[in-house]
Amino acid sequence: MKRKLTMIQAITEAMDQKLADDSRMMLLGEDIGVNGGVFRATEDLIHKYGPDRVVDTPLAEAGIIGAAIGLAMNGKIPVVEIQFLAFIYPGFEQIVSHAARMRYRTRGQYHVPMVIRTPYGAGIRGPELHSESVETFFAHVPGLKVVAPSTPYDAKGLLIAAMEDPDPVIFLEPTKLYRAFKQEVPEEMYRVPIGKAKVVQEGSDVSIFAWGAMLCVAEDAAKQIERENGLSCEVIDLRTLYPLDRDTIIASVKKTGRAVVVHEAHKTAGLGAEIISIINDEALIYMKAPVKRITGYDVPVPQFSIEDDYLPTADRVKDGIIETATF
């Protein structure tokens, strides 16, 4: 049975179903129990599963993540909620020094099956440290998987896959999309495979790569450019940021010969650079133009009055498409 859910509803349902399905599952985070989380992602779950499985923690990210690592190594499957991505910095050492390395450090004797959920991204008029898009930090660390859904359907399927993965997964939830639209989502449990991108729209002239909230921007630009300029754009939702789906990236640019990457993170050392490197390594001779990046700027995400000027827009993406198409 399919119903239309928002992304936040799909995420809640995924956790609810896994808590019911697997007694090893537990949730940890600040205000996730009685309050239901800052975005209400865990609303009512404490009443269904109790405070031992939906745990209100102190405001101490290093402690939350460190405790979750210990729980994961001892038979539990913890799902940690960090209220906003930039709040994760106090727990960063636990993630990169322990969660990501434990399987390697113990030569496979211990796994760390845990998920760290966190909203990320701008466009919600959040104050400083509430709008960061620093996915590159985690995609650079071997031992972590990094996932960023763009739709309610994918959010549920990817989160269930993440909760069943034997290794730590950073699950980035685009805050701007939590309640932006509804989509048909199956009631039963299902999985969207980690590490597999999705061709959202077939095209022949330009490949556009995006993820999270930027997928909607990319799709909007692709539709407008086709109406106005007759260009056919292939839009690809990467969905998993590490490991990247190299095969889908290369297959697309071999077909179109042109590429645009859209992300709201800062331009320097953003994932767009890695995508360009993959294309240069494996498909350079197929390219008809340099790859264009449409990104956020190399400044902190600005405050409310100029926040929209920081984010990539459909008009900026259209300009990038035309630049590559007319090179």
C-alpha positions as CSV (number, residue, x, y, z in Angstrom):
1,M,0.0,0.0,0.0
2,K,1.3,3.5,-0.9
3,R,0.4,6.7,0.8
4,K,1.8,10.2,0.3
5,L,4.2,11.2,3.0
6,T,6.6,14.1,3.6
7,M,10.3,13.3,4.0
8,I,10.1,13.7,7.8
9,Q,7.2,11.3,7.9
10,A,9.0,8.7,5.8
11,I,12.0,8.9,8.1
12,T,9.9,8.5,11.2
13,E,8.2,5.5,9.7
14,A,11.5,3.9,8.8
15,M,12.7,4.1,12.4
16,D,9.4,3.0,13.8
17,Q,9.3,-0.1,11.6
18,K,12.9,-1.1,12.4
19,L,12.4,-0.6,16.1
20,A,9.5,-3.0,15.9
21,D,11.3,-5.4,13.6
22,D,14.7,-5.6,15.5
23,S,15.1,-5.5,19.3
24,R,18.7,-4.4,18.9
25,M,17.6,-1.1,17.4
26,M,17.7,2.0,19.7
27,L,17.7,5.7,19.2
28,L,19.8,8.3,21.0
29,G,19.8,12.1,20.8
30,E,19.0,15.4,22.4
31,D,15.3,15.9,23.0
32,I,14.3,13.0,20.8
33,G,12.2,11.3,23.5
34,V,9.6,13.3,25.2
35,N,9.9,16.2,22.9
36,G,10.1,14.1,19.7
37,G,13.1,15.8,18.3
38,V,13.7,19.3,17.1
39,F,12.0,18.5,13.8
40,R,9.7,15.9,15.3
41,A,11.4,13.0,13.5
42,T,11.0,10.7,16.6
43,E,7.6,11.9,17.7
44,D,5.7,9.4,19.8
45,L,8.3,6.7,19.5
46,I,9.3,6.9,23.2
47,H,5.7,6.1,24.0
48,K,5.8,3.0,21.8
49,Y,9.2,1.7,22.7
50,G,10.1,3.2,26.1
51,P,13.0,5.3,27.3
52,D,15.5,2.5,27.2
53,R,15.2,2.3,23.4
54,V,14.4,6.0,22.6
55,V,17.0,7.7,24.8
56,D,17.0,11.4,25.7
57,T,20.7,12.2,26.1
58,P,22.7,15.1,27.6
59,L,23.7,17.9,25.2
60,A,27.1,16.3,24.5
61,E,27.7,15.2,21.0
62,A,31.0,13.5,21.7
63,G,29.4,11.5,24.5
64,I,26.3,10.6,22.4
65,I,28.4,9.3,19.5
66,G,31.0,7.7,21.7
67,A,28.3,5.8,23.7
68,A,26.7,4.7,20.4
69,I,30.0,3.3,19.2
70,G,30.3,1.2,22.4
71,L,26.7,0.1,22.0
72,A,27.3,-0.9,18.4
73,M,30.4,-2.9,19.3
74,N,28.4,-4.8,21.9
75,G,25.4,-6.0,19.9
76,K,23.1,-3.0,19.6
77,I,22.3,-1.0,16.5
78,P,22.1,2.6,17.6
79,V,20.7,5.5,15.5
80,V,22.0,8.8,16.7
81,E,20.3,12.1,16.0
82,I,22.4,15.2,15.9
83,Q,20.1,18.2,15.8
84,F,22.0,20.1,13.1
85,L,25.0,19.0,11.0
86,A,27.4,21.7,12.4
87,F,26.6,20.5,15.9
88,I,28.5,17.3,15.1
89,Y,31.9,18.9,15.4
90,P,32.4,18.1,19.1
91,G,31.8,14.4,18.2
92,F,33.9,14.5,15.0
93,E,36.9,12.9,16.7
94,Q,34.8,9.9,17.8
95,I,33.5,9.4,14.2
96,V,36.8,9.6,12.4
97,S,39.1,8.1,15.0
98,H,36.9,5.3,16.2
99,A,33.6,4.6,14.4
100,A,35.3,4.7,10.9
101,R,38.4,2.8,12.0
102,M,37.2,0.1,14.3
103,R,36.7,-2.6,11.7
104,Y,40.2,-1.9,10.3
105,R,41.8,-1.5,13.7
106,T,40.5,-4.9,14.9
107,R,41.1,-6.6,11.6
108,G,37.4,-7.3,11.2
109,Q,36.8,-8.6,14.7
110,Y,34.5,-5.7,15.5
111,H,32.0,-3.8,13.3
112,V,30.2,-0.6,14.2
113,P,26.7,-0.9,12.8
114,M,25.4,2.6,13.6
115,V,23.7,5.5,11.9
116,I,24.2,9.1,12.5
117,R,21.2,11.1,11.3
118,T,21.4,14.9,11.0
119,P,19.6,17.6,9.1
120,Y,21.9,19.8,6.9
121,G,21.7,22.6,4.4
122,A,20.5,26.2,4.1
123,G,17.3,27.8,3.0
124,I,15.4,27.5,6.4
125,R,16.5,30.8,7.9
126,G,18.5,29.1,10.6
127,P,21.1,31.0,12.6
128,E,24.8,30.3,12.4
129,L,25.8,26.6,12.5
130,H,22.3,25.6,11.6
131,S,22.7,25.6,7.8
132,E,26.0,23.9,7.1
133,S,26.6,21.6,4.1
134,V,30.0,20.0,4.9
135,E,29.4,16.5,3.5
136,T,33.0,16.5,2.2
137,F,34.4,16.1,5.7
138,F,32.8,12.6,6.0
139,A,33.2,11.5,2.3
140,H,36.9,11.9,2.8
141,V,37.1,9.3,5.6
142,P,37.5,5.6,4.7
143,G,35.2,3.4,6.8
144,L,32.2,5.7,6.6
145,K,29.3,5.6,4.2
146,V,27.6,8.9,3.5
147,V,24.0,9.1,2.3
148,A,21.8,12.1,1.3
149,P,18.3,11.4,0.1
150,S,16.3,13.9,-2.0
151,T,12.8,12.4,-1.8
152,P,10.5,10.8,0.8
153,Y,10.6,7.5,-1.0
154,D,14.4,7.4,-1.0
155,A,14.6,8.7,2.5
156,K,12.7,5.7,3.9
157,G,14.4,3.1,1.7
158,L,17.9,4.5,2.3
159,L,17.5,4.8,6.0
160,I,16.3,1.2,6.4
161,A,19.3,0.1,4.3
162,A,21.6,2.3,6.5
163,M,20.1,0.7,9.7
164,E,20.9,-2.7,8.3
165,D,24.4,-1.9,7.1
166,P,27.3,-3.5,9.2
167,D,29.3,-0.2,9.0
168,P,28.7,3.3,10.3
169,V,26.6,5.5,8.0
170,I,26.3,9.3,8.0
171,F,22.7,10.0,7.0
172,L,22.3,13.6,5.8
173,E,18.7,14.9,5.7
174,P,18.1,18.1,3.7
175,T,16.3,20.3,6.2
176,K,14.7,22.3,3.4
177,L,12.9,19.2,2.1
178,Y,11.6,17.8,5.4
179,R,8.1,19.1,4.7
180,A,8.5,20.6,1.2
181,F,6.4,18.1,-0.7
182,K,4.7,14.7,-0.4
183,Q,5.4,11.5,-2.4
184,E,3.9,8.1,-2.6
185,V,5.8,5.8,-0.1
186,P,5.1,2.1,0.4
187,E,3.8,1.2,3.8
188,E,5.9,-2.0,4.0
189,M,9.6,-2.0,4.7
190,Y,11.8,-1.7,1.6
191,R,15.5,-0.9,0.8
192,V,17.1,1.6,-1.6
193,P,20.7,0.4,-2.1
194,I,23.5,2.4,-0.7
195,G,26.1,3.4,-3.4
196,K,23.6,3.5,-6.3
197,A,22.7,6.8,-8.0
198,K,19.4,7.3,-9.8
199,V,18.8,8.7,-13.2
200,V,15.8,11.0,-12.5
201,Q,15.4,12.3,-16.0
202,E,16.9,10.9,-19.2
203,G,18.7,13.4,-21.5
204,S,21.2,13.6,-24.4
205,D,22.9,17.0,-24.3
206,V,24.1,17.7,-20.7
207,S,24.4,15.6,-17.5
208,I,23.4,17.3,-14.3
209,F,24.6,15.8,-11.0
210,A,23.0,16.8,-7.7
211,W,21.8,15.6,-4.3
212,G,19.7,16.7,-1.4
213,A,17.8,19.9,-1.8
214,M,19.7,20.8,-4.9
215,L,18.0,18.0,-6.9
216,C,14.8,20.1,-7.1
217,V,16.9,23.0,-8.3
218,A,18.5,20.9,-11.0
219,E,15.2,19.4,-12.1
220,D,13.7,22.9,-12.3
221,A,16.6,24.2,-14.4
222,A,16.5,21.2,-16.7
223,K,12.8,21.7,-17.4
224,Q,13.2,25.4,-18.1
225,I,16.2,25.0,-20.3
226,E,14.4,22.4,-22.4
227,R,11.4,24.7,-22.9
228,E,13.5,27.8,-23.6
229,N,16.6,26.4,-25.4
230,G,15.6,23.0,-26.6
231,L,18.5,21.3,-24.6
232,S,17.9,17.8,-23.3
233,C,19.4,17.4,-19.8
234,E,20.0,14.1,-18.0
235,V,19.4,14.7,-14.3
236,I,21.1,12.3,-11.8
237,D,20.5,12.1,-8.1
238,L,23.7,10.7,-6.6
239,R,21.8,9.7,-3.3
240,T,25.0,8.2,-1.9
241,L,28.0,10.6,-1.6
242,Y,30.5,7.9,-0.5
243,P,30.9,5.6,-2.1
244,L,30.0,7.5,-5.3
245,D,28.3,5.5,-8.1
246,R,31.1,5.9,-10.6
247,D,29.5,3.7,-13.2
248,T,26.4,5.8,-13.4
249,I,28.4,9.1,-13.5
250,I,30.6,7.8,-16.3
251,A,27.8,6.2,-18.3
252,S,26.0,9.5,-18.4
253,V,28.8,11.7,-19.4
254,K,29.9,9.3,-22.1
255,K,26.4,9.7,-23.5
256,T,26.1,13.5,-23.3
257,G,29.7,14.7,-23.4
258,R,28.9,17.6,-21.0
259,A,28.4,17.9,-17.3
260,V,27.2,20.3,-14.6
261,V,27.5,19.6,-10.9
262,V,25.2,21.4,-8.5
263,H,25.8,21.5,-4.7
264,E,25.2,24.0,-2.0
265,A,28.4,23.2,-0.1
266,H,31.4,25.6,-0.5
267,K,33.1,25.3,-3.9
268,T,36.6,24.6,-2.8
269,A,37.2,20.9,-2.2
270,G,33.5,20.2,-2.4
271,L,32.3,16.9,-3.8
272,G,32.0,18.5,-7.2
273,A,35.8,18.5,-7.5
274,E,35.8,14.7,-6.9
275,I,33.1,14.2,-9.5
276,I,35.2,16.2,-12.0
277,S,38.2,14.1,-11.1
278,I,36.3,10.8,-11.8
279,I,35.2,12.2,-15.2
280,N,38.7,13.3,-16.1
281,D,40.1,9.9,-15.1
282,E,37.6,7.7,-16.9
283,A,35.8,9.7,-19.6
284,L,37.9,12.7,-20.6
285,I,38.1,11.8,-24.2
286,Y,34.3,11.8,-24.4
287,M,34.0,15.4,-23.0
288,K,33.0,18.3,-25.3
289,A,33.4,21.0,-22.7
290,P,34.9,21.4,-19.2
291,V,32.7,20.3,-16.3
292,K,30.8,23.3,-14.7
293,R,30.3,23.6,-11.0
294,I,27.3,25.5,-9.6
295,T,27.8,25.7,-5.8
296,G,27.6,27.8,-2.7
297,Y,30.4,30.3,-2.1
298,D,33.5,30.0,-0.1
299,V,32.1,32.0,2.9
300,P,30.1,31.0,5.9
301,V,26.4,30.5,5.1
302,P,25.1,34.0,5.5
303,Q,22.3,35.3,7.7
304,F,18.6,35.5,6.7
305,S,18.6,38.6,4.5
306,I,21.1,37.3,1.9
307,E,20.8,33.5,2.5
308,D,19.0,33.1,-0.8
309,D,21.9,34.7,-2.6
310,Y,24.2,32.1,-1.3
311,L,22.3,29.1,-2.6
312,P,22.5,27.9,-6.2
313,T,19.3,28.8,-8.1
314,A,17.7,27.4,-11.2
315,D,18.9,30.6,-13.1
316,R,22.5,29.9,-12.1
317,V,22.2,26.3,-13.1
318,K,20.7,27.4,-16.5
319,D,23.6,29.7,-17.1
320,G,26.0,26.8,-16.4
321,I,24.2,24.6,-18.8
322,I,24.3,27.1,-21.5
323,E,28.0,27.8,-20.9
324,T,28.8,24.1,-21.3
325,A,26.5,23.6,-24.2
326,T,28.0,26.5,-26.2
327,F,31.7,26.0,-25.3
